[in-house]
């Protein structure tokens, strides 16, 4: 079975299980790691995921993989984590989760844009420009957006930034399966 086919089959298996608990499977990556494989599942949800969420989802994914024959006899390492701040913004839910964040994105016919996401309505993203004006662009005109790292965000008290920065860190759980 090709890696692409395995990735697709794993995504098909895991997506409904994650959705039942309120998570979105953002990506499944399978890579060779010596005599075993690394299975990395990236998951998120509105409000982000915590380490407890990652542990819960890791158990769910592990049980599903153990019950299926998708991994065959090859041992694997399972890693479940959040996508992290460097994950590209491509879907409406990604842009919605980036509301309030400073992003950079290529806009078709307009070039690069660096602005704060102020809202998402259906398939339209609203951006707040540095001068305070707002512009809207349909998702179809946006390239892959990237969240810009800010050490001090406007409107966020300094004592909350530290907590928020911790929440933005990749939450990861790893498990080795033989």
mmCIF file of the C-alpha atoms, coordinates in Angstrom:
data_MODEL
# 
_entry.id   MODEL 
# 
loop_
_atom_site.group_PDB 
_atom_site.id 
_atom_site.type_symbol 
_atom_site.label_atom_id 
_atom_site.label_alt_id 
_atom_site.label_comp_id 
_atom_site.label_asym_id 
_atom_site.label_entity_id 
_atom_site.label_seq_id 
_atom_site.pdbx_PDB_ins_code 
_atom_site.Cartn_x 
_atom_site.Cartn_y 
_atom_site.Cartn_z 
_atom_site.occupancy 
_atom_site.B_iso_or_equiv 
_atom_site.pdbx_formal_charge 
_atom_site.auth_seq_id 
_atom_site.auth_comp_id 
_atom_site.auth_asym_id 
_atom_site.auth_atom_id 
_atom_site.pdbx_PDB_model_num 
ATOM 1   C CA . UNK A 1 1   ? 0.000   0.000  0.000  1.00 0.00 ? 1   UNK A CA 1 
ATOM 2   C CA . UNK A 1 2   ? 1.453   3.381  -0.960 1.00 0.00 ? 2   UNK A CA 1 
ATOM 3   C CA . UNK A 1 3   ? 2.030   6.033  1.696  1.00 0.00 ? 3   UNK A CA 1 
ATOM 4   C CA . UNK A 1 4   ? -0.499  8.325  -0.037 1.00 0.00 ? 4   UNK A CA 1 
ATOM 5   C CA . UNK A 1 5   ? -3.127  5.611  0.001  1.00 0.00 ? 5   UNK A CA 1 
ATOM 6   C CA . UNK A 1 6   ? -2.367  4.784  3.649  1.00 0.00 ? 6   UNK A CA 1 
ATOM 7   C CA . UNK A 1 7   ? -2.601  8.463  4.572  1.00 0.00 ? 7   UNK A CA 1 
ATOM 8   C CA . UNK A 1 8   ? -5.994  8.737  2.902  1.00 0.00 ? 8   UNK A CA 1 
ATOM 9   C CA . UNK A 1 9   ? -7.292  5.552  4.562  1.00 0.00 ? 9   UNK A CA 1 
ATOM 10  C CA . UNK A 1 10  ? -6.038  6.685  7.975  1.00 0.00 ? 10  UNK A CA 1 
ATOM 11  C CA . UNK A 1 11  ? -7.696  10.081 7.525  1.00 0.00 ? 11  UNK A CA 1 
ATOM 12  C CA . UNK A 1 12  ? -10.947 8.361  6.556  1.00 0.00 ? 12  UNK A CA 1 
ATOM 13  C CA . UNK A 1 13  ? -10.759 6.132  9.660  1.00 0.00 ? 13  UNK A CA 1 
ATOM 14  C CA . UNK A 1 14  ? -9.793  8.859  12.136 1.00 0.00 ? 14  UNK A CA 1 
ATOM 15  C CA . UNK A 1 15  ? -11.801 11.882 10.986 1.00 0.00 ? 15  UNK A CA 1 
ATOM 16  C CA . UNK A 1 16  ? -15.244 10.680 12.194 1.00 0.00 ? 16  UNK A CA 1 
ATOM 17  C CA . UNK A 1 17  ? -13.792 9.464  15.510 1.00 0.00 ? 17  UNK A CA 1 
ATOM 18  C CA . UNK A 1 18  ? -12.168 12.837 16.157 1.00 0.00 ? 18  UNK A CA 1 
ATOM 19  C CA . UNK A 1 19  ? -15.294 14.724 15.006 1.00 0.00 ? 19  UNK A CA 1 
ATOM 20  C CA . UNK A 1 20  ? -17.411 12.768 17.500 1.00 0.00 ? 20  UNK A CA 1 
ATOM 21  C CA . UNK A 1 21  ? -15.326 14.366 20.263 1.00 0.00 ? 21  UNK A CA 1 
ATOM 22  C CA . UNK A 1 22  ? -15.379 17.824 18.640 1.00 0.00 ? 22  UNK A CA 1 
ATOM 23  C CA . UNK A 1 23  ? -11.957 17.757 16.954 1.00 0.00 ? 23  UNK A CA 1 
ATOM 24  C CA . UNK A 1 24  ? -10.921 18.269 13.346 1.00 0.00 ? 24  UNK A CA 1 
ATOM 25  C CA . UNK A 1 25  ? -8.176  16.086 11.884 1.00 0.00 ? 25  UNK A CA 1 
ATOM 26  C CA . UNK A 1 26  ? -6.071  18.662 10.061 1.00 0.00 ? 26  UNK A CA 1 
ATOM 27  C CA . UNK A 1 27  ? -3.509  16.242 8.671  1.00 0.00 ? 27  UNK A CA 1 
ATOM 28  C CA . UNK A 1 28  ? -2.184  12.699 8.902  1.00 0.00 ? 28  UNK A CA 1 
ATOM 29  C CA . UNK A 1 29  ? 1.476   12.188 8.032  1.00 0.00 ? 29  UNK A CA 1 
ATOM 30  C CA . UNK A 1 30  ? 3.110   8.766  7.758  1.00 0.00 ? 30  UNK A CA 1 
ATOM 31  C CA . UNK A 1 31  ? 6.901   8.610  7.426  1.00 0.00 ? 31  UNK A CA 1 
ATOM 32  C CA . UNK A 1 32  ? 9.404   5.762  7.667  1.00 0.00 ? 32  UNK A CA 1 
ATOM 33  C CA . UNK A 1 33  ? 11.465  5.835  10.872 1.00 0.00 ? 33  UNK A CA 1 
ATOM 34  C CA . UNK A 1 34  ? 14.031  3.044  10.771 1.00 0.00 ? 34  UNK A CA 1 
ATOM 35  C CA . UNK A 1 35  ? 12.261  -0.305 10.978 1.00 0.00 ? 35  UNK A CA 1 
ATOM 36  C CA . UNK A 1 36  ? 8.975   1.308  11.987 1.00 0.00 ? 36  UNK A CA 1 
ATOM 37  C CA . UNK A 1 37  ? 6.764   4.164  10.832 1.00 0.00 ? 37  UNK A CA 1 
ATOM 38  C CA . UNK A 1 38  ? 5.908   7.488  12.431 1.00 0.00 ? 38  UNK A CA 1 
ATOM 39  C CA . UNK A 1 39  ? 2.185   8.253  12.278 1.00 0.00 ? 39  UNK A CA 1 
ATOM 40  C CA . UNK A 1 40  ? 1.606   11.923 13.072 1.00 0.00 ? 40  UNK A CA 1 
ATOM 41  C CA . UNK A 1 41  ? -1.987  13.078 13.529 1.00 0.00 ? 41  UNK A CA 1 
ATOM 42  C CA . UNK A 1 42  ? -2.566  16.841 13.666 1.00 0.00 ? 42  UNK A CA 1 
ATOM 43  C CA . UNK A 1 43  ? -5.862  17.828 15.274 1.00 0.00 ? 43  UNK A CA 1 
ATOM 44  C CA . UNK A 1 44  ? -7.501  21.064 16.350 1.00 0.00 ? 44  UNK A CA 1 
ATOM 45  C CA . UNK A 1 45  ? -10.827 22.556 17.350 1.00 0.00 ? 45  UNK A CA 1 
ATOM 46  C CA . UNK A 1 46  ? -12.301 25.966 18.061 1.00 0.00 ? 46  UNK A CA 1 
ATOM 47  C CA . UNK A 1 47  ? -10.620 27.340 21.165 1.00 0.00 ? 47  UNK A CA 1 
ATOM 48  C CA . UNK A 1 48  ? -7.560  25.133 20.601 1.00 0.00 ? 48  UNK A CA 1 
ATOM 49  C CA . UNK A 1 49  ? -6.664  21.841 22.188 1.00 0.00 ? 49  UNK A CA 1 
ATOM 50  C CA . UNK A 1 50  ? -5.059  21.195 25.553 1.00 0.00 ? 50  UNK A CA 1 
ATOM 51  C CA . UNK A 1 51  ? -2.650  18.479 26.623 1.00 0.00 ? 51  UNK A CA 1 
ATOM 52  C CA . UNK A 1 52  ? -5.607  16.634 28.169 1.00 0.00 ? 52  UNK A CA 1 
ATOM 53  C CA . UNK A 1 53  ? -7.389  16.814 24.800 1.00 0.00 ? 53  UNK A CA 1 
ATOM 54  C CA . UNK A 1 54  ? -4.286  15.441 23.072 1.00 0.00 ? 54  UNK A CA 1 
ATOM 55  C CA . UNK A 1 55  ? -4.063  12.569 25.561 1.00 0.00 ? 55  UNK A CA 1 
ATOM 56  C CA . UNK A 1 56  ? -7.738  11.718 25.078 1.00 0.00 ? 56  UNK A CA 1 
ATOM 57  C CA . UNK A 1 57  ? -7.492  11.883 21.297 1.00 0.00 ? 57  UNK A CA 1 
ATOM 58  C CA . UNK A 1 58  ? -4.267  9.854  21.367 1.00 0.00 ? 58  UNK A CA 1 
ATOM 59  C CA . UNK A 1 59  ? -6.049  7.033  23.211 1.00 0.00 ? 59  UNK A CA 1 
ATOM 60  C CA . UNK A 1 60  ? -8.950  7.161  20.731 1.00 0.00 ? 60  UNK A CA 1 
ATOM 61  C CA . UNK A 1 61  ? -6.608  7.077  17.730 1.00 0.00 ? 61  UNK A CA 1 
ATOM 62  C CA . UNK A 1 62  ? -4.479  4.315  19.255 1.00 0.00 ? 62  UNK A CA 1 
ATOM 63  C CA . UNK A 1 63  ? -7.532  2.131  19.918 1.00 0.00 ? 63  UNK A CA 1 
ATOM 64  C CA . UNK A 1 64  ? -8.802  2.697  16.370 1.00 0.00 ? 64  UNK A CA 1 
ATOM 65  C CA . UNK A 1 65  ? -5.442  1.790  14.834 1.00 0.00 ? 65  UNK A CA 1 
ATOM 66  C CA . UNK A 1 66  ? -5.142  -1.293 17.037 1.00 0.00 ? 66  UNK A CA 1 
ATOM 67  C CA . UNK A 1 67  ? -8.636  -2.428 15.994 1.00 0.00 ? 67  UNK A CA 1 
ATOM 68  C CA . UNK A 1 68  ? -7.965  -1.900 12.275 1.00 0.00 ? 68  UNK A CA 1 
ATOM 69  C CA . UNK A 1 69  ? -5.547  -3.676 9.960  1.00 0.00 ? 69  UNK A CA 1 
ATOM 70  C CA . UNK A 1 70  ? -4.325  -0.440 8.331  1.00 0.00 ? 70  UNK A CA 1 
ATOM 71  C CA . UNK A 1 71  ? -0.875  -0.473 9.932  1.00 0.00 ? 71  UNK A CA 1 
ATOM 72  C CA . UNK A 1 72  ? -0.297  -4.158 9.211  1.00 0.00 ? 72  UNK A CA 1 
ATOM 73  C CA . UNK A 1 73  ? 2.481   -5.905 11.122 1.00 0.00 ? 73  UNK A CA 1 
ATOM 74  C CA . UNK A 1 74  ? 4.908   -2.989 10.872 1.00 0.00 ? 74  UNK A CA 1 
ATOM 75  C CA . UNK A 1 75  ? 5.527   -1.355 14.264 1.00 0.00 ? 75  UNK A CA 1 
ATOM 76  C CA . UNK A 1 76  ? 4.744   2.335  14.467 1.00 0.00 ? 76  UNK A CA 1 
ATOM 77  C CA . UNK A 1 77  ? 5.115   5.379  16.675 1.00 0.00 ? 77  UNK A CA 1 
ATOM 78  C CA . UNK A 1 78  ? 1.940   7.403  17.108 1.00 0.00 ? 78  UNK A CA 1 
ATOM 79  C CA . UNK A 1 79  ? 2.201   11.131 17.663 1.00 0.00 ? 79  UNK A CA 1 
ATOM 80  C CA . UNK A 1 80  ? -0.902  13.264 18.165 1.00 0.00 ? 80  UNK A CA 1 
ATOM 81  C CA . UNK A 1 81  ? -0.446  17.027 18.316 1.00 0.00 ? 81  UNK A CA 1 
ATOM 82  C CA . UNK A 1 82  ? -1.958  20.390 17.524 1.00 0.00 ? 82  UNK A CA 1 
ATOM 83  C CA . UNK A 1 83  ? -1.053  21.878 14.139 1.00 0.00 ? 83  UNK A CA 1 
ATOM 84  C CA . UNK A 1 84  ? 0.925   24.693 15.740 1.00 0.00 ? 84  UNK A CA 1 
ATOM 85  C CA . UNK A 1 85  ? 1.162   28.319 14.765 1.00 0.00 ? 85  UNK A CA 1 
ATOM 86  C CA . UNK A 1 86  ? 3.128   27.549 11.584 1.00 0.00 ? 86  UNK A CA 1 
ATOM 87  C CA . UNK A 1 87  ? 0.340   25.427 10.057 1.00 0.00 ? 87  UNK A CA 1 
ATOM 88  C CA . UNK A 1 88  ? -0.976  27.205 6.926  1.00 0.00 ? 88  UNK A CA 1 
ATOM 89  C CA . UNK A 1 89  ? -4.415  28.824 7.016  1.00 0.00 ? 89  UNK A CA 1 
ATOM 90  C CA . UNK A 1 90  ? -6.335  27.337 4.100  1.00 0.00 ? 90  UNK A CA 1 
ATOM 91  C CA . UNK A 1 91  ? -9.874  26.512 5.239  1.00 0.00 ? 91  UNK A CA 1 
ATOM 92  C CA . UNK A 1 92  ? -12.608 28.740 6.678  1.00 0.00 ? 92  UNK A CA 1 
ATOM 93  C CA . UNK A 1 93  ? -12.165 27.080 10.108 1.00 0.00 ? 93  UNK A CA 1 
ATOM 94  C CA . UNK A 1 94  ? -8.436  27.909 10.080 1.00 0.00 ? 94  UNK A CA 1 
ATOM 95  C CA . UNK A 1 95  ? -9.170  31.567 9.363  1.00 0.00 ? 95  UNK A CA 1 
ATOM 96  C CA . UNK A 1 96  ? -11.938 31.627 12.023 1.00 0.00 ? 96  UNK A CA 1 
ATOM 97  C CA . UNK A 1 97  ? -9.517  30.209 14.599 1.00 0.00 ? 97  UNK A CA 1 
ATOM 98  C CA . UNK A 1 98  ? -7.033  32.944 13.655 1.00 0.00 ? 98  UNK A CA 1 
ATOM 99  C CA . UNK A 1 99  ? -9.495  35.753 14.456 1.00 0.00 ? 99  UNK A CA 1 
ATOM 100 C CA . UNK A 1 100 ? -7.605  38.491 16.288 1.00 0.00 ? 100 UNK A CA 1 
ATOM 101 C CA . UNK A 1 101 ? -4.240  37.281 14.993 1.00 0.00 ? 101 UNK A CA 1 
ATOM 102 C CA . UNK A 1 102 ? -1.881  39.101 12.658 1.00 0.00 ? 102 UNK A CA 1 
ATOM 103 C CA . UNK A 1 103 ? -1.464  37.123 9.424  1.00 0.00 ? 103 UNK A CA 1 
ATOM 104 C CA . UNK A 1 104 ? 0.274   37.369 6.083  1.00 0.00 ? 104 UNK A CA 1 
ATOM 105 C CA . UNK A 1 105 ? -1.405  36.030 2.957  1.00 0.00 ? 105 UNK A CA 1 
ATOM 106 C CA . UNK A 1 106 ? -1.152  36.440 -0.802 1.00 0.00 ? 106 UNK A CA 1 
ATOM 107 C CA . UNK A 1 107 ? -4.388  37.827 -2.240 1.00 0.00 ? 107 UNK A CA 1 
ATOM 108 C CA . UNK A 1 108 ? -5.093  37.056 -5.904 1.00 0.00 ? 108 UNK A CA 1 
ATOM 109 C CA . UNK A 1 109 ? -4.893  40.229 -7.953 1.00 0.00 ? 109 UNK A CA 1 
ATOM 110 C CA . UNK A 1 110 ? -3.780  42.332 -4.973 1.00 0.00 ? 110 UNK A CA 1 
ATOM 111 C CA . UNK A 1 111 ? -0.463  40.837 -3.818 1.00 0.00 ? 111 UNK A CA 1 
ATOM 112 C CA . UNK A 1 112 ? 0.657   40.156 -0.252 1.00 0.00 ? 112 UNK A CA 1 
ATOM 113 C CA . UNK A 1 113 ? -1.418  41.362 2.689  1.00 0.00 ? 113 UNK A CA 1 
ATOM 114 C CA . UNK A 1 114 ? -0.356  41.595 6.326  1.00 0.00 ? 114 UNK A CA 1 
ATOM 115 C CA . UNK A 1 115 ? -3.318  42.423 8.537  1.00 0.00 ? 115 UNK A CA 1 
ATOM 116 C CA . UNK A 1 116 ? -5.299  41.220 11.535 1.00 0.00 ? 116 UNK A CA 1 
ATOM 117 C CA . UNK A 1 117 ? -8.137  38.746 10.939 1.00 0.00 ? 117 UNK A CA 1 
ATOM 118 C CA . UNK A 1 118 ? -11.229 40.445 12.334 1.00 0.00 ? 118 UNK A CA 1 
ATOM 119 C CA . UNK A 1 119 ? -13.816 37.876 11.324 1.00 0.00 ? 119 UNK A CA 1 
ATOM 120 C CA . UNK A 1 120 ? -14.996 35.129 9.023  1.00 0.00 ? 120 UNK A CA 1 
ATOM 121 C CA . UNK A 1 121 ? -18.485 34.936 7.613  1.00 0.00 ? 121 UNK A CA 1 
ATOM 122 C CA . UNK A 1 122 ? -19.108 31.861 5.489  1.00 0.00 ? 122 UNK A CA 1 
ATOM 123 C CA . UNK A 1 123 ? -16.432 31.895 2.804  1.00 0.00 ? 123 UNK A CA 1 
ATOM 124 C CA . UNK A 1 124 ? -15.377 35.540 3.322  1.00 0.00 ? 124 UNK A CA 1 
ATOM 125 C CA . UNK A 1 125 ? -12.541 36.709 5.583  1.00 0.00 ? 125 UNK A CA 1 
ATOM 126 C CA . UNK A 1 126 ? -12.487 40.248 6.980  1.00 0.00 ? 126 UNK A CA 1 
ATOM 127 C CA . UNK A 1 127 ? -9.127  41.848 7.722  1.00 0.00 ? 127 UNK A CA 1 
ATOM 128 C CA . UNK A 1 128 ? -8.374  44.922 9.803  1.00 0.00 ? 128 UNK A CA 1 
ATOM 129 C CA . UNK A 1 129 ? -5.589  46.971 8.238  1.00 0.00 ? 129 UNK A CA 1 
ATOM 130 C CA . UNK A 1 130 ? -3.036  48.869 10.347 1.00 0.00 ? 130 UNK A CA 1 
ATOM 131 C CA . UNK A 1 131 ? -4.842  52.163 9.610  1.00 0.00 ? 131 UNK A CA 1 
ATOM 132 C CA . UNK A 1 132 ? -8.080  50.731 11.096 1.00 0.00 ? 132 UNK A CA 1 
ATOM 133 C CA . UNK A 1 133 ? -9.946  50.185 7.838  1.00 0.00 ? 133 UNK A CA 1 
ATOM 134 C CA . UNK A 1 134 ? -11.380 46.779 7.067  1.00 0.00 ? 134 UNK A CA 1 
ATOM 135 C CA . UNK A 1 135 ? -11.231 44.821 3.831  1.00 0.00 ? 135 UNK A CA 1 
ATOM 136 C CA . UNK A 1 136 ? -12.901 41.567 2.905  1.00 0.00 ? 136 UNK A CA 1 
ATOM 137 C CA . UNK A 1 137 ? -11.701 38.840 0.571  1.00 0.00 ? 137 UNK A CA 1 
ATOM 138 C CA . UNK A 1 138 ? -13.340 35.565 -0.433 1.00 0.00 ? 138 UNK A CA 1 
ATOM 139 C CA . UNK A 1 139 ? -11.428 32.456 0.600  1.00 0.00 ? 139 UNK A CA 1 
ATOM 140 C CA . UNK A 1 140 ? -11.063 31.565 -3.070 1.00 0.00 ? 140 UNK A CA 1 
ATOM 141 C CA . UNK A 1 141 ? -8.816  34.624 -3.582 1.00 0.00 ? 141 UNK A CA 1 
ATOM 142 C CA . UNK A 1 142 ? -6.547  33.849 -0.612 1.00 0.00 ? 142 UNK A CA 1 
ATOM 143 C CA . UNK A 1 143 ? -3.368  31.817 -0.763 1.00 0.00 ? 143 UNK A CA 1 
ATOM 144 C CA . UNK A 1 144 ? -2.056  29.909 2.242  1.00 0.00 ? 144 UNK A CA 1 
ATOM 145 C CA . UNK A 1 145 ? -2.037  32.313 5.167  1.00 0.00 ? 145 UNK A CA 1 
ATOM 146 C CA . UNK A 1 146 ? 0.522   32.307 7.952  1.00 0.00 ? 146 UNK A CA 1 
ATOM 147 C CA . UNK A 1 147 ? 0.079   33.589 11.487 1.00 0.00 ? 147 UNK A CA 1 
ATOM 148 C CA . UNK A 1 148 ? 2.715   36.121 12.479 1.00 0.00 ? 148 UNK A CA 1 
ATOM 149 C CA . UNK A 1 149 ? 4.346   35.669 15.867 1.00 0.00 ? 149 UNK A CA 1 
ATOM 150 C CA . UNK A 1 150 ? 3.679   38.690 18.071 1.00 0.00 ? 150 UNK A CA 1 
ATOM 151 C CA . UNK A 1 151 ? 5.397   39.272 21.373 1.00 0.00 ? 151 UNK A CA 1 
ATOM 152 C CA . UNK A 1 152 ? 2.821   41.870 22.398 1.00 0.00 ? 152 UNK A CA 1 
ATOM 153 C CA . UNK A 1 153 ? -0.655  41.795 20.896 1.00 0.00 ? 153 UNK A CA 1 
ATOM 154 C CA . UNK A 1 154 ? -2.906  44.847 21.048 1.00 0.00 ? 154 UNK A CA 1 
ATOM 155 C CA . UNK A 1 155 ? -5.824  44.433 23.456 1.00 0.00 ? 155 UNK A CA 1 
ATOM 156 C CA . UNK A 1 156 ? -4.308  41.469 25.311 1.00 0.00 ? 156 UNK A CA 1 
ATOM 157 C CA . UNK A 1 157 ? -3.082  42.260 28.839 1.00 0.00 ? 157 UNK A CA 1 
ATOM 158 C CA . UNK A 1 158 ? 0.578   41.299 29.370 1.00 0.00 ? 158 UNK A CA 1 
ATOM 159 C CA . UNK A 1 159 ? -0.247  38.739 32.057 1.00 0.00 ? 159 UNK A CA 1 
ATOM 160 C CA . UNK A 1 160 ? -2.616  36.940 29.658 1.00 0.00 ? 160 UNK A CA 1 
ATOM 161 C CA . UNK A 1 161 ? -0.102  36.873 26.800 1.00 0.00 ? 161 UNK A CA 1 
ATOM 162 C CA . UNK A 1 162 ? 2.077   34.391 28.691 1.00 0.00 ? 162 UNK A CA 1 
ATOM 163 C CA . UNK A 1 163 ? -0.873  32.054 29.218 1.00 0.00 ? 163 UNK A CA 1 
ATOM 164 C CA . UNK A 1 164 ? -1.983  32.454 25.611 1.00 0.00 ? 164 UNK A CA 1 
ATOM 165 C CA . UNK A 1 165 ? 1.534   31.798 24.326 1.00 0.00 ? 165 UNK A CA 1 
ATOM 166 C CA . UNK A 1 166 ? 1.580   28.536 26.282 1.00 0.00 ? 166 UNK A CA 1 
ATOM 167 C CA . UNK A 1 167 ? -1.760  27.577 24.736 1.00 0.00 ? 167 UNK A CA 1 
ATOM 168 C CA . UNK A 1 168 ? -0.304  28.232 21.276 1.00 0.00 ? 168 UNK A CA 1 
ATOM 169 C CA . UNK A 1 169 ? 2.574   25.803 21.854 1.00 0.00 ? 169 UNK A CA 1 
ATOM 170 C CA . UNK A 1 170 ? 2.205   22.497 20.072 1.00 0.00 ? 170 UNK A CA 1 
ATOM 171 C CA . UNK A 1 171 ? 0.506   20.041 22.389 1.00 0.00 ? 171 UNK A CA 1 
ATOM 172 C CA . UNK A 1 172 ? 1.904   16.598 21.638 1.00 0.00 ? 172 UNK A CA 1 
ATOM 173 C CA . UNK A 1 173 ? 1.435   13.042 22.874 1.00 0.00 ? 173 UNK A CA 1 
ATOM 174 C CA . UNK A 1 174 ? 3.569   10.212 21.579 1.00 0.00 ? 174 UNK A CA 1 
ATOM 175 C CA . UNK A 1 175 ? 3.080   6.491  21.879 1.00 0.00 ? 175 UNK A CA 1 
ATOM 176 C CA . UNK A 1 176 ? 5.142   3.598  20.524 1.00 0.00 ? 176 UNK A CA 1 
ATOM 177 C CA . UNK A 1 177 ? 3.272   0.610  19.126 1.00 0.00 ? 177 UNK A CA 1 
ATOM 178 C CA . UNK A 1 178 ? 5.037   -2.642 18.361 1.00 0.00 ? 178 UNK A CA 1 
# 
